[in-house]
Amino acid sequence: MCDHIPNCPPATSPAHSAAHVIATHPEQGWSLLCNGVVLFDDLGELLPDGHALAPPRVDFAVRIRHVAC
């Protein structure tokens, strides 16, 4: 699907979100990457095979302790 040189990482690669954006809809909160991955503004992802990846979890309690120290 990708015609970039060098080719973008495939959807099965751990680096799949590094692919080029081919369509973006910021008003709806998503972008389509050239490897078929849909990347959402909250950093969740929908892979071409239908699997969904949740956005990364942020532990705010840990972040607050580090700021307070």
mmCIF file of the C-alpha atoms, coordinates in Angstrom:
data_MODEL
# 
_entry.id   MODEL 
# 
loop_
_atom_site.group_PDB 
_atom_site.id 
_atom_site.type_symbol 
_atom_site.label_atom_id 
_atom_site.label_alt_id 
_atom_site.label_comp_id 
_atom_site.label_asym_id 
_atom_site.label_entity_id 
_atom_site.label_seq_id 
_atom_site.pdbx_PDB_ins_code 
_atom_site.Cartn_x 
_atom_site.Cartn_y 
_atom_site.Cartn_z 
_atom_site.occupancy 
_atom_site.B_iso_or_equiv 
_atom_site.pdbx_formal_charge 
_atom_site.auth_seq_id 
_atom_site.auth_comp_id 
_atom_site.auth_asym_id 
_atom_site.auth_atom_id 
_atom_site.pdbx_PDB_model_num 
ATOM 1  C CA . MET A 1 1  ? 0.000   0.000  0.000  1.00 0.00 ? 1  MET A CA 1 
ATOM 2  C CA . CYS A 1 2  ? 2.897   2.409  0.760  1.00 0.00 ? 2  CYS A CA 1 
ATOM 3  C CA . ASP A 1 3  ? 4.850   3.929  -2.114 1.00 0.00 ? 3  ASP A CA 1 
ATOM 4  C CA . HIS A 1 4  ? 7.198   6.060  0.012  1.00 0.00 ? 4  HIS A CA 1 
ATOM 5  C CA . ILE A 1 5  ? 10.958  5.575  -0.254 1.00 0.00 ? 5  ILE A CA 1 
ATOM 6  C CA . PRO A 1 6  ? 11.943  4.051  2.135  1.00 0.00 ? 6  PRO A CA 1 
ATOM 7  C CA . ASN A 1 7  ? 8.664   2.245  2.715  1.00 0.00 ? 7  ASN A CA 1 
ATOM 8  C CA . CYS A 1 8  ? 6.721   3.100  5.838  1.00 0.00 ? 8  CYS A CA 1 
ATOM 9  C CA . PRO A 1 9  ? 6.477   0.439  8.545  1.00 0.00 ? 9  PRO A CA 1 
ATOM 10 C CA . PRO A 1 10 ? 3.657   -2.050 7.950  1.00 0.00 ? 10 PRO A CA 1 
ATOM 11 C CA . ALA A 1 11 ? 0.661   -2.192 10.271 1.00 0.00 ? 11 ALA A CA 1 
ATOM 12 C CA . THR A 1 12 ? 2.128   -5.323 11.901 1.00 0.00 ? 12 THR A CA 1 
ATOM 13 C CA . SER A 1 13 ? 5.337   -3.514 12.916 1.00 0.00 ? 13 SER A CA 1 
ATOM 14 C CA . PRO A 1 14 ? 5.800   -2.103 16.436 1.00 0.00 ? 14 PRO A CA 1 
ATOM 15 C CA . ALA A 1 15 ? 6.630   1.227  14.723 1.00 0.00 ? 15 ALA A CA 1 
ATOM 16 C CA . HIS A 1 16 ? 3.426   1.266  12.626 1.00 0.00 ? 16 HIS A CA 1 
ATOM 17 C CA . SER A 1 17 ? 2.360   4.714  13.855 1.00 0.00 ? 17 SER A CA 1 
ATOM 18 C CA . ALA A 1 18 ? 5.447   6.247  12.156 1.00 0.00 ? 18 ALA A CA 1 
ATOM 19 C CA . ALA A 1 19 ? 3.834   5.829  8.720  1.00 0.00 ? 19 ALA A CA 1 
ATOM 20 C CA . HIS A 1 20 ? 2.893   8.883  6.655  1.00 0.00 ? 20 HIS A CA 1 
ATOM 21 C CA . VAL A 1 21 ? -0.535  10.480 7.100  1.00 0.00 ? 21 VAL A CA 1 
ATOM 22 C CA . ILE A 1 22 ? -2.565  10.247 3.886  1.00 0.00 ? 22 ILE A CA 1 
ATOM 23 C CA . ALA A 1 23 ? -5.864  11.652 5.183  1.00 0.00 ? 23 ALA A CA 1 
ATOM 24 C CA . THR A 1 24 ? -6.660  13.701 8.251  1.00 0.00 ? 24 THR A CA 1 
ATOM 25 C CA . HIS A 1 25 ? -9.943  14.742 9.813  1.00 0.00 ? 25 HIS A CA 1 
ATOM 26 C CA . PRO A 1 26 ? -9.048  16.857 12.878 1.00 0.00 ? 26 PRO A CA 1 
ATOM 27 C CA . GLU A 1 27 ? -12.670 17.913 13.300 1.00 0.00 ? 27 GLU A CA 1 
ATOM 28 C CA . GLN A 1 28 ? -13.484 14.222 13.865 1.00 0.00 ? 28 GLN A CA 1 
ATOM 29 C CA . GLY A 1 29 ? -10.266 13.410 15.717 1.00 0.00 ? 29 GLY A CA 1 
ATOM 30 C CA . TRP A 1 30 ? -8.600  10.847 13.450 1.00 0.00 ? 30 TRP A CA 1 
ATOM 31 C CA . SER A 1 31 ? -5.998  10.395 10.723 1.00 0.00 ? 31 SER A CA 1 
ATOM 32 C CA . LEU A 1 32 ? -5.426  7.585  8.226  1.00 0.00 ? 32 LEU A CA 1 
ATOM 33 C CA . LEU A 1 33 ? -1.855  6.376  7.786  1.00 0.00 ? 33 LEU A CA 1 
ATOM 34 C CA . CYS A 1 34 ? -0.557  4.919  4.521  1.00 0.00 ? 34 CYS A CA 1 
ATOM 35 C CA . ASN A 1 35 ? -0.266  1.451  6.106  1.00 0.00 ? 35 ASN A CA 1 
ATOM 36 C CA . GLY A 1 36 ? -4.014  1.383  6.798  1.00 0.00 ? 36 GLY A CA 1 
ATOM 37 C CA . VAL A 1 37 ? -3.840  2.279  10.504 1.00 0.00 ? 37 VAL A CA 1 
ATOM 38 C CA . VAL A 1 38 ? -6.357  4.822  11.805 1.00 0.00 ? 38 VAL A CA 1 
ATOM 39 C CA . LEU A 1 39 ? -4.733  6.984  14.486 1.00 0.00 ? 39 LEU A CA 1 
ATOM 40 C CA . PHE A 1 40 ? -7.047  8.826  16.878 1.00 0.00 ? 40 PHE A CA 1 
ATOM 41 C CA . ASP A 1 41 ? -6.269  12.116 18.641 1.00 0.00 ? 41 ASP A CA 1 
ATOM 42 C CA . ASP A 1 42 ? -6.241  10.367 22.031 1.00 0.00 ? 42 ASP A CA 1 
ATOM 43 C CA . LEU A 1 43 ? -3.464  8.099  20.607 1.00 0.00 ? 43 LEU A CA 1 
ATOM 44 C CA . GLY A 1 44 ? -5.751  5.089  20.327 1.00 0.00 ? 44 GLY A CA 1 
ATOM 45 C CA . GLU A 1 45 ? -5.400  3.134  17.094 1.00 0.00 ? 45 GLU A CA 1 
ATOM 46 C CA . LEU A 1 46 ? -7.481  0.939  14.825 1.00 0.00 ? 46 LEU A CA 1 
ATOM 47 C CA . LEU A 1 47 ? -5.456  -1.581 12.826 1.00 0.00 ? 47 LEU A CA 1 
ATOM 48 C CA . PRO A 1 48 ? -6.478  -2.707 9.321  1.00 0.00 ? 48 PRO A CA 1 
ATOM 49 C CA . ASP A 1 49 ? -7.355  -6.186 10.619 1.00 0.00 ? 49 ASP A CA 1 
ATOM 50 C CA . GLY A 1 50 ? -9.968  -4.665 12.965 1.00 0.00 ? 50 GLY A CA 1 
ATOM 51 C CA . HIS A 1 51 ? -7.971  -4.834 16.202 1.00 0.00 ? 51 HIS A CA 1 
ATOM 52 C CA . ALA A 1 52 ? -8.129  -1.746 18.392 1.00 0.00 ? 52 ALA A CA 1 
ATOM 53 C CA . LEU A 1 53 ? -5.244  -0.481 20.496 1.00 0.00 ? 53 LEU A CA 1 
ATOM 54 C CA . ALA A 1 54 ? -6.175  1.621  23.513 1.00 0.00 ? 54 ALA A CA 1 
ATOM 55 C CA . PRO A 1 55 ? -4.417  4.926  24.132 1.00 0.00 ? 55 PRO A CA 1 
ATOM 56 C CA . PRO A 1 56 ? -1.435  4.720  26.472 1.00 0.00 ? 56 PRO A CA 1 
ATOM 57 C CA . ARG A 1 57 ? -2.356  4.987  30.119 1.00 0.00 ? 57 ARG A CA 1 
ATOM 58 C CA . VAL A 1 58 ? -0.931  7.893  32.121 1.00 0.00 ? 58 VAL A CA 1 
ATOM 59 C CA . ASP A 1 59 ? -0.611  7.461  35.868 1.00 0.00 ? 59 ASP A CA 1 
ATOM 60 C CA . PHE A 1 60 ? -1.265  11.001 37.083 1.00 0.00 ? 60 PHE A CA 1 
ATOM 61 C CA . ALA A 1 61 ? -0.565  10.113 40.736 1.00 0.00 ? 61 ALA A CA 1 
ATOM 62 C CA . VAL A 1 62 ? 3.028   9.204  39.837 1.00 0.00 ? 62 VAL A CA 1 
ATOM 63 C CA . ARG A 1 63 ? 3.450   12.378 37.797 1.00 0.00 ? 63 ARG A CA 1 
ATOM 64 C CA . ILE A 1 64 ? 2.158   14.541 40.678 1.00 0.00 ? 64 ILE A CA 1 
ATOM 65 C CA . ARG A 1 65 ? 4.645   12.963 43.132 1.00 0.00 ? 65 ARG A CA 1 
ATOM 66 C CA . HIS A 1 66 ? 7.541   13.687 40.776 1.00 0.00 ? 66 HIS A CA 1 
ATOM 67 C CA . VAL A 1 67 ? 6.491   17.314 40.354 1.00 0.00 ? 67 VAL A CA 1 
ATOM 68 C CA . ALA A 1 68 ? 6.046   17.797 44.115 1.00 0.00 ? 68 ALA A CA 1 
ATOM 69 C CA . CYS A 1 69 ? 9.538   16.485 44.964 1.00 0.00 ? 69 CYS A CA 1 
# 
